[in-house]
């Protein structure tokens, strides 16, 4: 099956709970809401999801390293048998040439459904509800002004899906 179009929109708020020191990483917490905006059920569930994150970050010279743990309360479409999701991420950003960055990430999560992703028979799961997944992402980013970063990444997951991921990050100070 093929799907095209815009997927669901995610909005995330992050709070720095503890600043980084020479010996210890920064600790942040975040909350995220997924707003159902996809028109195609292959790239959206039609339901709102909520997630909470615990984030650790440490910088060494031009390299930033990050480790995240997450828990997502999954929206449940009528007739779907979904479970909430645990997740993890390990990421690195390498700053080179002023405002430029190279990005890399390994991301994984538990299954929202006991049923594997499949072609048409989802066995009580919506097609977009993830099975246990692991994905790798590589990308580039550039700060166009100190509070605005544009990024572009390519992700490939264990199901063979390849995603182009444009990004816009705004910092409010």
N, C-alpha and C positions, 0 to 999 in steps of 0.2 A: 504494500500500500504506500502511496505517496501522499504527502500533505504539504500544502503551501500556505503562505499568509503569515500574519503576525500572530505570535503565541500570546499566552497570558502575560500580564504586566506584574512585576514584583516591585514592591516599595519597601525599603529597609531603613530603619533608624538605628544608629550605633551610638553607644555611650562609653567613653573611656573611664573605666572604673579605677585604674591604677596606672600611672605613668611608668614608662620604662626607666630602669636605672642601669648602671654599669653591670650589675650582677643578675638582675631579674628582668624578665620580659614585661612588656605592657600587657595589661589585662583589660579587655573590653567585653561588653555584652551588647547584643543586638536583638531586635525583633523585626520580623518581616511579615508582610501580608501579600498574598498572591491574589490579584484581582482577575477574575475570569473575563478575558477580553478576546480569546481565540474563537473564531467562527467554526473551526474544524475540530471535531472531537478527537482526532488523532494527535493534536498538539495542545489540547486543553481539556480539563475535566468539567468546566462549567460551574465549578464550586470555588469558594474562598478557602485558602489554606493559611494557617498561622504557624510561624516558626520562631524559635528562640535559639540564640547562639552564645557560646562562650568562646572567646577568641584570645589567643596569646600571640604576641608579636615581639620580635627582637631584631635589632639592626646591628650589623657588623660592616662598617665602612660603607660600601656601595650596595650591599646586599641586605634586603629585608626578608626575614623568614616568618611564616605564619602557620599556626595550627588552630583548627576550629573543631568544636563539637557542636552538634545541633540536635534539636528535637522538633519535629513538625506534626502539628495536628492537622490531619488531612480532611478536607471537605469530602462529604460522601454523597455522590449523586444517587437518586432513587434507584434501588435495585443493586447497587454496587456493594461489594464486600471489601472495604478498605481498612487498613490498619495504619496507625501513626508510624512515623519514620524516625529512626536514628541516623545521623550522618556524621561524616568527618571530612576534613580537607587539610592538605599540606600544600603550601604554596611558597613561592619565592619571587621576588622582584629584584632585578638587577638594574640599577640606575647608571646610565652611561650617556655621555655627551649632553650634560645639562638637564633639560626637561624630558629626556627620552628614557624609556624603560623596556626591558625584556621581561616577559612574564611566563611563569610555568606553574601548573597546579595538578595535583592528583586529588580526585574527589570521589567519595563513595557514600552509599546509603543502603539501608535495609529495604526490604520490599514493602510496598503499600498493599500488595495483594499476595495471597498465597498462590495465585495463578500466574504462570509465566506469560510474558508478552507474546502475542501471537498475531497471526494475520487477521482473521475475522472473528473467531470464537474466543471471546475474552473470559468466558466462564465466570461471570459475576464481577469482572473488573472493567473499568473504562480503559481504552487503549493507551491513554497518556499516563495512567497510574503506573509508577515504576516498579519493575521487579528489582531485586538487589542489583545495583549498578556500580561500576567503577568507570571513571572517565579521566582522560588526560587532556590537558589544555596547554597550548603554547600561544603566545601573542606578543603584541607590541602596544605601547601606550606613549602618549605625549601630553604634558601639561601645556595647554595653549595660553593659559594665564595661571597664576599660583593657586587659584581656587577651582579650576575647571580642567578635567582630564578626559581626553578621548582615548578609547582603546579599541583594539580589534584582535580577536582570538579565534583559533580553530580548535574545537573539541572533538575527540573521537572516543566513543564508549565501547564497552564490552559487547554490546548488541550490534555493533557495526554502524551506528549512526554517526554522521559527521555534521557538526553544527558550526556555522559562522556566527560569532558572538560580538556584535558591536556594543560598545559601552560608553556611557557618559557618567562621570562622577563629579558632583558639585560638593564643595566644602563650605559650610556656613560657620563663620567664626564670630 
